[in-house]
Amino acid sequence: MGISETAPSTPPAPPSRAGRPGLRREVGFIGLIWASEGSIIGSGWLFGAQGALGVAGPAAIISWGIGGIAILILALVHAELGGMYPVSGGTARFPHYAFGGAAGASFGWFSWLQAATVAPIEVLAMITYGQHYSWANGWLKTQGGQHVLTASGIIVAVLLMAVITAINFLSIRLLARTNSVATWWKVGVPLLTIFVFAIAQFHGSNFTAANGFDPYGAKGILSAVSTSGIIFALLGFEQADQLAGESANPKRDIPRAVIGSIVIGVIIYILLQVVFLAALPASQIQGTWATAAFNTLTGPFAQVATLISLGWLATILYLDAVISPGGTGLIYITGASRVSYGLSRNGYVPSAFESTNRRGVPWAGLVVAFVIGCICFLPFPSWRSLVGLITSASVLMYAGAPLSFGVFRRRLPDTERPYRLPGGRWMSPLAFVVANFLILWSGWTTDWKLGIAILIGYVVLIANRVFKMNPIQPQLDLRAAQWLPVYLIGMGLIVYASDFGPLKHPWFPLWWDMVAVAVFSLGIYYWALAVALPTAKIQRMVDQVVAPEESTLH
């Protein structure tokens, strides 16, 4: 999985002082690219090749290329923003500066939702690969072509979530110290797998086996981008952006690190897709790609390694299926608690989320993240079903960056930009369109559940304000966020009426649905730019937060 190993964060309460001391710009190109690469190569590789092959056939290789281009477009927009305002959790904070409190609270909630759902998907990855052991056989069952949790599996999943939560209470410092070692392991195991699979068994005929190279056409290729784990695996590029304030040469190194990490990640993932496909024995690919036996494998790479007599590699992969997902889950459940802590500090959610224990751990946020993570096992009992939700939530969070980019280019044209994106005027709206394409390709089955989660968030935000559960009452700036409900509802309606929706005869057939999304996205983009906060207010909010935060990095 490509989600960052660095816990996400969200806006702190405005500090009392605002200076602009210089940062220690000591992070070089290698440090930047490694930060992003360690995030991009993660536990998603354990299932991504299998899932994409089942959805798109061997044409999944094309899906990985499309996913890489989409992520690169979004990443380049983030590169300029990260250089301008090198603050932690910038992805969720830029909309707050551009559009005020209502947008800030909304994108903060999207950020929390993304962070809170990572731990359960990592638990699902551990349990799914754990089917290798006889004592774990009763934890999953096959339903609708997917491996879903049984009643006993849900109990085990809840217990694993409890362990992850408990460790976060006790030893987060130790976990942080092991991150560097874990990153080497996370990148090294996929590279080893590629090398060994390539020389051990490579059947070129597999690329046209079953029902052909491209059996499901464009819809299969595009669906695989969002629903099989491709975008999910490629997330995490923003880590280089987050280090912009400490980069020795941000203008040169940040774009190179962002582009380089994504290109390297895409190459590794494409090679993983190729060797997984080429190594499959003929018995695993009879019939169609969607129904072939390899889809039933609970530990795809490890089981294929066993089938081709690479038992030693299978042992390493089963070990990796605990280390990589477990480490990511540990980081992200505490990350979710930090997001809720920050939202509380800004007055958006009840002040109870600021409660910390004697170690300074925000325990209330941890408990809520644990509960929500466990609830996720009910509507999303399989790895593949939950990956769509996380992809959509992540992309929705990322979608705020192109909008903020456009506002800052228009309102703050003279602000220093260590890296200035060439062609930013057209790259920014393009990035917003691409983000919404990814939401479209996730499909109605995923997006309506995301919509419910968003509504729950708004109920919490409104209740907090109505019942004054937090003494801080932030200014909402509703005029600057007037486009937001239209955007969320409009995207939902387009997905419903599209070829990726539930209708037997969609209003927007394939390709026309993408035209509809593009036109709608551009309308929202320029509407948002027109009603954004005035320059003076944006600058005032930035000065309240960015300069003091930079001083903590000095």
Secondary structure per residue as TSV (DSSP state, phi and psi in degrees):
chain	resnum	aa	ss	phi	psi
A	1	M	-	360.0	141.8
A	2	G	-	-94.2	13.9
A	3	I	S	-79.4	145.9
A	4	S	-	-57.3	145.0
A	5	E	S	-84.9	-1.9
A	6	T	S	-97.8	126.5
A	7	A	-	-60.5	132.7
A	8	P	-	-71.7	160.2
A	9	S	-	-141.3	174.3
A	10	T	-	-141.4	174.9
A	11	P	-	-59.3	130.8
A	12	P	-	-79.7	170.5
A	13	A	-	-64.2	145.5
A	14	P	-	-55.5	125.0
A	15	P	-	-68.6	167.9
A	16	S	S	-87.9	-17.7
A	17	R	-	-126.0	157.2
A	18	A	-	-139.3	98.4
A	19	G	-	-120.5	177.1
A	20	R	-	-135.0	64.3
A	21	P	-	-68.0	154.4
A	22	G	-	-71.8	149.3
A	23	L	-	-86.7	156.4
A	24	R	-	-87.0	98.8
A	25	R	-	-85.6	85.5
A	26	E	-	-118.0	-6.7
A	27	V	B	-84.2	121.4
A	28	G	-	-89.1	-176.2
A	29	F	H	-59.3	-43.5
A	30	I	H	-62.9	-42.2
A	31	G	H	-62.4	-40.1
A	32	L	H	-66.9	-48.5
A	33	I	H	-67.9	-33.3
A	34	W	H	-70.3	-34.6
A	35	A	H	-60.9	-44.7
A	36	S	H	-73.6	-40.7
A	37	E	H	-64.1	-39.4
A	38	G	H	-64.1	-23.6
A	39	S	H	-85.3	-36.5
A	40	I	H	-71.6	-41.2
A	41	I	S	-90.3	105.4
A	42	G	S	-146.2	-152.5
A	43	S	T	-71.0	-13.3
A	44	G	T	-60.3	-25.0
A	45	W	H	-67.4	-20.1
A	46	L	H	-65.0	-28.1
A	47	F	H	-126.3	-14.0
A	48	G	H	-59.1	-44.6
A	49	A	H	-65.1	-41.4
A	50	Q	H	-63.7	-48.6
A	51	G	H	-63.1	-44.4
A	52	A	H	-66.1	-37.2
A	53	L	H	-65.8	-37.6
A	54	G	H	-69.6	-30.9
A	55	V	H	-85.6	-40.2
A	56	A	H	-118.3	-4.9
A	57	G	G	70.8	-164.5
A	58	P	G	-58.0	-19.4
A	59	A	G	-65.4	-4.3
A	60	A	H	-56.7	-25.5
A	61	I	H	-58.0	-39.3
A	62	I	H	-66.9	-38.6
A	63	S	H	-59.4	-40.6
A	64	W	H	-63.4	-38.8
A	65	G	H	-64.4	-43.3
A	66	I	H	-63.4	-43.9
A	67	G	H	-61.2	-40.2
A	68	G	H	-63.9	-42.3
A	69	I	H	-64.5	-43.2
A	70	A	H	-61.0	-46.4
A	71	I	H	-66.1	-37.6
A	72	L	H	-62.5	-42.1
A	73	I	H	-61.1	-45.3
A	74	L	H	-64.8	-37.8
A	75	A	H	-67.5	-38.0
A	76	L	H	-65.2	-35.3
A	77	V	H	-64.0	-42.3
A	78	H	H	-64.8	-29.8
A	79	A	H	-62.0	-42.9
A	80	E	H	-67.5	-43.3
A	81	L	H	-64.5	-41.2
A	82	G	H	-63.7	-33.7
A	83	G	H	-71.3	-38.2
A	84	M	H	-65.5	-50.0
A	85	Y	S	-129.6	85.1
A	86	P	-	-76.6	78.5
A	87	V	-	-121.7	150.2
A	88	S	T	-66.5	144.2
A	89	G	T	65.7	27.9
A	90	G	H	-57.3	-33.3
A	91	T	H	-55.2	-40.2
A	92	A	H	-87.3	-9.7
A	93	R	H	-102.7	-27.5
A	94	F	H	-56.2	-43.2
A	95	P	H	-61.9	-29.3
A	96	H	H	-64.0	-42.6
A	97	Y	H	-66.9	-37.9
A	98	A	H	-82.7	-33.7
A	99	F	H	-127.0	-0.3
A	100	G	-	88.4	-164.9
A	101	G	H	-63.8	-44.8
A	102	A	H	-62.5	-45.7
A	103	A	H	-68.1	-39.1
A	104	G	H	-61.7	-43.4
A	105	A	H	-64.7	-40.2
A	106	S	H	-64.6	-49.9
A	107	F	H	-71.8	-26.2
A	108	G	H	-64.6	-40.2
A	109	W	H	-65.8	-41.7
A	110	F	H	-59.5	-39.6
A	111	S	H	-64.1	-43.6
A	112	W	H	-63.9	-42.1
A	113	L	H	-60.7	-42.4
A	114	Q	H	-63.5	-45.8
A	115	A	H	-66.8	-39.3
A	116	A	H	-70.9	-22.9
A	117	T	T	-93.0	-3.9
A	118	V	H	-72.5	-46.2
A	119	A	H	-57.1	-46.6
A	120	P	H	-62.5	-35.4
A	121	I	H	-69.8	-31.4
A	122	E	H	-69.1	-37.3
A	123	V	H	-63.2	-41.6
A	124	L	H	-62.2	-38.6
A	125	A	H	-62.8	-43.3
A	126	M	H	-63.0	-44.4
A	127	I	H	-67.6	-39.7
A	128	T	H	-64.4	-47.9
A	129	Y	H	-67.3	-25.5
A	130	G	G	-67.6	-11.0
A	131	Q	G	-63.0	-12.1
A	132	H	G	-60.5	-27.9
A	133	Y	S	-95.8	135.5
A	134	S	G	-60.6	-34.2
A	135	W	G	-70.6	-9.0
A	136	A	G	-105.9	2.9
A	137	N	G	-60.7	-29.5
A	138	G	G	-84.5	3.9
A	139	W	G	-85.7	-18.2
A	140	L	E	-130.3	154.6
A	141	K	E	-138.3	159.0
A	142	T	E	-91.3	125.6
A	143	Q	E	-147.2	122.6
A	144	G	T	61.3	31.8
A	145	G	T	79.7	4.9
A	146	Q	E	-124.8	156.2
A	147	H	E	-87.9	113.2
A	148	V	E	-118.1	156.6
A	149	L	E	-68.9	139.2
A	150	T	-	-86.8	-179.4
A	151	A	H	-60.5	-44.4
A	152	S	H	-68.3	-33.0
A	153	G	H	-64.0	-39.1
A	154	I	H	-63.9	-39.6
A	155	I	H	-62.4	-44.7
A	156	V	H	-63.1	-41.8
A	157	A	H	-61.1	-42.1
A	158	V	H	-64.1	-40.6
A	159	L	H	-64.2	-41.1
A	160	L	H	-64.6	-39.9
A	161	M	H	-61.0	-39.0
A	162	A	H	-64.7	-39.8
A	163	V	H	-63.6	-46.7
A	164	I	H	-59.3	-42.5
A	165	T	H	-65.5	-43.8
A	166	A	H	-62.3	-42.1
A	167	I	H	-62.7	-36.1
A	168	N	H	-63.6	-31.4
A	169	F	H	-67.9	-31.7
A	170	L	H	-103.0	-38.3
A	171	S	-	-141.7	44.0
A	172	I	H	-65.3	-31.1
A	173	R	H	-65.2	-42.9
A	174	L	H	-62.1	-40.7
A	175	L	H	-61.0	-42.4
A	176	A	H	-62.5	-37.2
A	177	R	H	-67.7	-27.9
A	178	T	T	-87.1	-0.7
A	179	N	H	-62.3	-40.4
A	180	S	H	-63.0	-45.1
A	181	V	H	-62.0	-43.2
A	182	A	H	-61.6	-36.0
A	183	T	H	-64.6	-43.9
A	184	W	H	-58.8	-43.8
A	185	W	H	-62.7	-47.0
A	186	K	H	-60.5	-36.8
A	187	V	H	-83.5	-35.8
A	188	G	H	-68.5	-39.1
A	189	V	H	-65.2	-46.1
A	190	P	H	-60.1	-39.4
A	191	L	H	-64.0	-40.7
A	192	L	H	-62.1	-42.1
A	193	T	H	-62.2	-43.7
A	194	I	H	-58.8	-48.9
A	195	F	H	-62.4	-48.2
A	196	V	H	-68.6	-44.2
A	197	F	H	-60.8	-41.1
A	198	A	H	-63.5	-36.7
A	199	I	H	-92.4	-18.6
A	200	A	H	-83.2	-43.0
A	201	Q	-	-160.3	122.3
A	202	F	-	-142.8	104.2
A	203	H	-	-100.2	99.8
A	204	G	G	-62.1	-26.2
A	205	S	G	-67.5	-18.5
A	206	N	G	-62.8	-24.3
A	207	F	G	-67.9	-19.5
A	208	T	G	-122.8	16.7
A	209	A	-	-76.4	-175.1
A	210	A	T	50.5	-125.2
A	211	N	T	-101.7	31.8
A	212	G	-	102.2	173.8
A	213	F	S	-68.2	-42.1
A	214	D	S	-128.2	69.7
A	215	P	T	-74.1	-22.1
A	216	Y	T	-115.8	11.0
A	217	G	H	63.9	-160.3
A	218	A	H	-62.5	-36.9
A	219	K	H	-63.4	-40.5
A	220	G	H	-64.1	-42.9
A	221	I	H	-63.2	-44.9
A	222	L	H	-72.2	-39.3
A	223	S	H	-61.2	-39.6
A	224	A	H	-60.7	-30.9
A	225	V	H	-58.9	-42.2
A	226	S	H	-99.4	-31.4
A	227	T	H	-101.9	-13.9
A	228	S	S	-101.0	-5.7
A	229	G	S	111.8	7.1
A	230	I	H	-69.4	-57.3
A	231	I	H	-62.2	-40.7
A	232	F	H	-54.2	-43.6
A	233	A	H	-69.2	-31.2
A	234	L	H	-89.0	-4.9
A	235	L	-	-68.8	152.8
A	236	G	-	119.9	-0.9
A	237	F	T	-61.0	-23.1
A	238	E	H	-70.6	-6.8
A	239	Q	H	-62.5	-36.4
A	240	A	H	-65.1	-38.3
A	241	D	H	-61.5	-40.8
A	242	Q	H	-67.0	-20.3
A	243	L	T	-95.9	11.8
A	244	A	G	-57.0	-38.5
A	245	G	G	-67.6	-16.1
A	246	E	G	-113.6	8.5
A	247	S	B	-75.7	135.3
A	248	A	S	-66.6	-32.2
A	249	N	S	-145.3	74.5
A	250	P	H	-61.9	-36.5
A	251	K	H	-61.6	-37.8
A	252	R	H	-88.0	-43.6
A	253	D	H	-86.1	-33.1
A	254	I	H	-63.5	-51.4
A	255	P	H	-62.4	-36.2
A	256	R	H	-66.2	-39.1
A	257	A	H	-68.7	-43.5
A	258	V	H	-63.5	-52.3
A	259	I	H	-63.2	-45.8
A	260	G	H	-62.5	-43.8
A	261	S	H	-64.9	-39.4
A	262	I	H	-69.4	-43.6
A	263	V	H	-61.1	-46.4
A	264	I	H	-61.9	-43.9
A	265	G	H	-60.7	-45.1
A	266	V	H	-63.8	-41.3
A	267	I	H	-61.4	-45.0
A	268	I	H	-62.0	-44.8
A	269	Y	H	-67.8	-37.7
A	270	I	H	-64.9	-42.1
A	271	L	H	-63.7	-39.1
A	272	L	H	-61.3	-41.3
A	273	Q	H	-62.9	-43.0
A	274	V	H	-64.8	-48.4
A	275	V	H	-71.3	-32.6
A	276	F	H	-63.2	-47.6
A	277	L	H	-61.9	-47.6
A	278	A	H	-70.2	-24.5
A	279	A	H	-85.8	-14.0
A	280	L	-	-62.8	128.8
A	281	P	-	-65.2	155.2
A	282	A	G	-57.4	-32.2
A	283	S	G	-65.0	-19.5
A	284	Q	G	-88.6	-9.6
A	285	I	S	-128.8	31.0
A	286	Q	-	-81.8	148.5
A	287	G	S	88.4	-127.8
A	288	T	-	-113.4	162.1
A	289	W	T	-63.0	-33.9
A	290	A	T	-73.0	-24.1
A	291	T	T	-116.6	1.8
A	292	A	S	-63.9	159.9
A	293	A	G	-62.2	-30.1
A	294	F	G	-61.0	-23.2
A	295	N	G	-65.6	-20.7
A	296	T	G	-89.8	-4.4
A	297	L	-	-66.8	130.0
A	298	T	S	-87.3	-22.9
A	299	G	S	-129.8	75.9
A	300	P	H	-48.5	-60.1
A	301	F	H	-66.9	-41.2
A	302	A	H	-65.9	-41.8
A	303	Q	H	-70.7	-36.0
A	304	V	H	-65.5	-39.7
A	305	A	H	-58.8	-40.1
A	306	T	H	-66.1	-41.8
A	307	L	H	-62.1	-29.8
A	308	I	T	-104.9	25.4
A	309	S	T	63.5	41.2
A	310	L	-	-118.1	59.8
A	311	G	H	-59.9	-35.6
A	312	W	H	-64.1	-38.1
A	313	L	H	-69.5	-38.8
A	314	A	H	-58.6	-39.3
A	315	T	H	-61.3	-43.6
A	316	I	H	-62.2	-41.5
A	317	L	H	-69.0	-37.5
A	318	Y	H	-65.8	-35.3
A	319	L	H	-67.0	-42.8
A	320	D	H	-61.2	-33.1
A	321	A	H	-67.7	-10.5
A	322	V	H	-101.1	-44.7
A	323	I	H	-66.8	-53.1
A	324	S	H	-66.3	-52.7
A	325	P	H	-63.6	-39.6
A	326	G	H	-62.0	-43.6
A	327	G	H	-63.6	-42.2
A	328	T	H	-66.0	-43.2
A	329	G	H	-60.6	-40.6
A	330	L	H	-59.9	-46.1
A	331	I	H	-66.7	-42.2
A	332	Y	H	-80.7	-24.6
A	333	I	H	-70.8	-35.7
A	334	T	H	-74.1	-28.5
A	335	G	H	-62.7	-41.3
A	336	A	H	-61.8	-38.2
A	337	S	H	-67.6	-31.4
A	338	R	H	-71.9	-36.1
A	339	V	H	-62.7	-47.7
A	340	S	H	-64.2	-35.0
A	341	Y	H	-60.7	-46.8
A	342	G	H	-65.2	-40.0
A	343	L	H	-62.2	-37.0
A	344	S	H	-68.0	-40.4
A	345	R	H	-61.5	-28.1
A	346	N	T	-88.9	-4.0
A	347	G	T	89.9	9.0
A	348	Y	S	-83.7	-28.8
A	349	V	S	-128.5	166.7
A	350	P	-	-53.8	146.7
A	351	S	G	-66.2	-12.8
A	352	A	G	-58.8	-26.2
A	353	F	G	-72.6	-6.3
A	354	E	G	-90.3	-1.6
A	355	S	-	-66.9	129.6
A	356	T	-	-127.5	155.6
A	357	N	-	-87.6	-172.3
A	358	R	T	-69.0	-16.0
A	359	R	T	-89.4	1.4
A	360	G	-	82.0	13.5
A	361	V	-	-85.5	128.6
A	362	P	-	-73.2	85.8
A	363	W	H	-65.8	-34.6
A	364	A	H	-63.0	-42.3
A	365	G	H	-65.7	-36.1
A	366	L	H	-63.5	-43.9
A	367	V	H	-63.1	-45.0
A	368	V	H	-64.9	-41.7
A	369	A	H	-61.6	-38.6
A	370	F	H	-62.4	-47.2
A	371	V	H	-63.6	-47.0
A	372	I	H	-64.5	-39.6
A	373	G	H	-59.9	-41.9
A	374	C	H	-66.7	-38.0
A	375	I	H	-62.6	-32.5
A	376	C	T	-58.7	-25.4
A	377	F	T	-68.6	-17.0
A	378	L	T	-79.8	-57.9
A	379	P	T	-79.0	-17.4
A	380	F	-	-128.5	71.9
A	381	P	-	-82.8	4.0
A	382	S	S	-130.1	158.7
A	383	W	H	-59.4	-45.1
A	384	R	H	-70.6	-32.1
A	385	S	H	-70.9	-35.8
A	386	L	H	-78.4	-26.9
A	387	V	H	-63.8	-33.3
A	388	G	H	-64.4	-41.1
A	389	L	H	-63.9	-45.2
A	390	I	H	-65.3	-39.6
A	391	T	H	-59.9	-48.4
A	392	S	H	-64.7	-42.7
A	393	A	H	-64.5	-40.1
A	394	S	H	-65.8	-45.1
A	395	V	H	-65.8	-38.1
A	396	L	H	-62.2	-39.5
A	397	M	H	-64.4	-44.8
A	398	Y	H	-65.2	-28.1
A	399	A	T	-62.3	-22.0
A	400	G	H	-69.9	-22.8
A	401	A	H	-67.7	-47.5
A	402	P	H	-60.0	-36.8
A	403	L	H	-64.4	-44.8
A	404	S	H	-65.0	-39.2
A	405	F	H	-56.2	-47.8
A	406	G	H	-61.8	-40.5
A	407	V	H	-64.8	-45.7
A	408	F	H	-66.7	-36.8
A	409	R	H	-64.2	-36.1
A	410	R	H	-82.5	-42.8
A	411	R	H	-87.6	-32.1
A	412	L	-	-125.6	60.3
A	413	P	T	-67.2	-24.2
A	414	D	T	-99.0	1.3
A	415	T	S	-65.5	142.0
A	416	E	-	-61.6	131.8
A	417	R	-	-125.8	101.8
A	418	P	S	-55.5	-33.9
A	419	Y	S	-127.6	124.7
A	420	R	-	-111.6	118.6
A	421	L	-	-67.8	119.0
A	422	P	T	-62.5	137.9
A	423	G	T	67.6	28.0
A	424	G	H	-58.4	-30.7
A	425	R	H	-63.1	-33.3
A	426	W	H	-102.7	-23.9
A	427	M	H	-68.0	-34.4
A	428	S	H	-65.9	-54.2
A	429	P	H	-62.5	-33.3
A	430	L	H	-61.8	-41.8
A	431	A	H	-62.1	-39.0
A	432	F	H	-66.2	-40.5
A	433	V	H	-63.1	-44.6
A	434	V	H	-61.7	-42.7
A	435	A	H	-57.6	-41.5
A	436	N	H	-74.6	-27.1
A	437	F	H	-60.0	-43.7
A	438	L	H	-63.3	-37.4
A	439	I	H	-66.6	-41.5
A	440	L	H	-58.6	-48.3
A	441	W	H	-68.6	-16.8
A	442	S	H	-67.1	-27.2
A	443	G	-	88.2	160.5
A	444	W	H	-64.8	-37.8
A	445	T	H	-56.6	-36.7
A	446	T	H	-84.5	-44.0
A	447	D	H	-69.3	-31.4
A	448	W	H	-69.3	-31.7
A	449	K	H	-70.6	-36.4
A	450	L	H	-62.7	-39.8
A	451	G	H	-60.1	-41.4
A	452	I	H	-62.1	-42.5
A	453	A	H	-62.9	-38.7
A	454	I	H	-64.9	-42.2
A	455	L	H	-61.9	-41.0
A	456	I	H	-59.4	-41.1
A	457	G	H	-61.0	-43.1
A	458	Y	H	-67.6	-33.2
A	459	V	H	-61.9	-43.0
A	460	V	H	-63.4	-45.4
A	461	L	H	-63.4	-42.2
A	462	I	H	-69.7	-44.6
A	463	A	H	-60.7	-39.9
A	464	N	H	-59.3	-39.0
A	465	R	H	-77.6	-42.7
A	466	V	H	-65.9	-44.1
A	467	F	T	-94.0	7.8
A	468	K	T	50.0	52.3
A	469	M	-	-81.4	0.5
A	470	N	S	-140.4	128.0
A	471	P	S	-63.4	-22.6
A	472	I	-	-81.8	127.6
A	473	Q	-	-117.9	91.4
A	474	P	-	-69.8	151.3
A	475	Q	-	-72.2	131.5
A	476	L	-	-89.1	-25.9
A	477	D	-	54.3	53.8
A	478	L	G	-61.8	-32.6
A	479	R	G	-62.6	-39.9
A	480	A	G	-72.4	-16.2
A	481	A	G	-111.2	17.8
A	482	Q	T	-62.8	-24.3
A	483	W	H	-76.2	-19.8
A	484	L	H	-64.1	-50.2
A	485	P	H	-63.3	-35.2
A	486	V	H	-64.0	-40.3
A	487	Y	H	-62.8	-49.8
A	488	L	H	-65.6	-46.1
A	489	I	H	-69.2	-41.5
A	490	G	H	-62.0	-42.8
A	491	M	H	-63.4	-39.6
A	492	G	H	-61.2	-42.8
A	493	L	H	-66.4	-40.4
A	494	I	H	-64.8	-43.4
A	495	V	H	-61.6	-42.6
A	496	Y	H	-60.4	-40.9
A	497	A	H	-88.1	2.8
A	498	S	B	-93.2	179.2
A	499	D	T	-68.2	-13.8
A	500	F	T	-97.5	8.7
A	501	G	S	-99.9	-170.4
A	502	P	S	-88.4	-7.2
A	503	L	-	-72.8	136.5
A	504	K	S	-66.9	-34.9
A	505	H	S	-123.1	84.5
A	506	P	-	-62.9	147.4
A	507	W	S	-67.5	-33.7
A	508	F	B	-115.7	95.8
A	509	P	-	-64.1	171.1
A	510	L	T	-52.4	138.9
A	511	W	T	82.7	-46.5
A	512	W	H	-67.1	-31.1
A	513	D	H	-66.4	-34.3
A	514	M	H	-70.6	-35.3
A	515	V	H	-62.7	-44.1
A	516	A	H	-61.7	-43.2
A	517	V	H	-63.2	-42.6
A	518	A	H	-63.3	-46.9
A	519	V	H	-63.6	-46.3
A	520	F	H	-61.8	-43.4
A	521	S	H	-62.2	-42.9
A	522	L	H	-65.6	-37.6
A	523	G	H	-61.6	-46.2
A	524	I	H	-63.8	-41.3
A	525	Y	H	-57.9	-51.9
A	526	Y	H	-76.4	-26.0
A	527	W	H	-65.8	-46.4
A	528	A	H	-60.5	-42.0
A	529	L	H	-62.9	-35.3
A	530	A	H	-70.2	-30.8
A	531	V	H	-107.3	7.7
A	532	A	S	-60.4	165.2
A	533	L	-	-59.7	151.8
A	534	P	-	-68.2	159.6
A	535	T	H	-54.7	-47.2
A	536	A	H	-60.0	-40.7
A	537	K	H	-71.2	-39.7
A	538	I	H	-59.6	-46.9
A	539	Q	H	-63.1	-38.7
A	540	R	H	-64.4	-43.8
A	541	M	H	-66.5	-39.8
A	542	V	H	-62.7	-44.9
A	543	D	H	-64.1	-31.3
A	544	Q	H	-68.0	-30.1
A	545	V	H	-112.6	-47.2
A	546	V	H	-67.8	-50.0
A	547	A	H	-61.4	-47.9
A	548	P	H	-62.0	-35.7
A	549	E	H	-69.4	-35.5
A	550	E	H	-60.1	-36.6
A	551	S	H	-64.4	-28.1
A	552	T	H	-72.9	-17.0
A	553	L	H	-90.9	-8.2
A	554	H	-	-67.9	360.0
